[in-house]
Amino acid sequence: MRNSLKKLTMAVGAATAAIALGATTASAGVSAPTWTVGPTSPEAFSASAGTVTLALNGIPLTCTSSAAQGNLATAAGTTNVTVGTITPLTWSGCTSPFGPVTPTANTSPAWKLNANSYSAGVTSGYISGIKATLSVLTCSFTVTGNAAATYTNSTGKLAVSNNATYKLTVTTVTAGCAGIAAVGNNPTYTASYNAVTPVGGTTKPTIVYTP
């Protein structure tokens, strides 16, 4: 009887080990969803935009140009996957109906470029960690939050906007901001960063999702 129990125990143990080994082998053969940056990863990039606009309470704050730098890198995951960072970012030639505007982007920590969906060479997602201070007349206010973003492989264009999910919020204002900005306001930012290219190169980076 004792020998029979010993044999049964050994058989059960062997079967369990075989199942575990089979599960491990099967898992090893399954690739995780991946956002692949090409032609190399990580990839430092630079980008420029023409006219960009921050609209607040019907007041357009317009800049003639904007420039950004950052890094792209392959990452694993399905949604809300960080595939890049942006630092620094600058604006030039900024004006408003009240006069010149001085915007300053705080990119420390770096803003993050996050991927959510992919279709026909276009990655859709959002930029998180946005923080910037804008000054006009005697008013200075801070904007923080997120912005919707799409990146198109064929053109190397990073388009930025806002919607109900990814939006900016005014978080601080000075006393001179009455009639211009108030805490809780949700400004909209619209920009199209063209010619996203590796620093010192001409080949546009690509982002491809493999489920």
Disulfide bonds with the S-S distance in Angstrom:
Cys63-Cys94 2.00
Cys139-Cys177 2.02
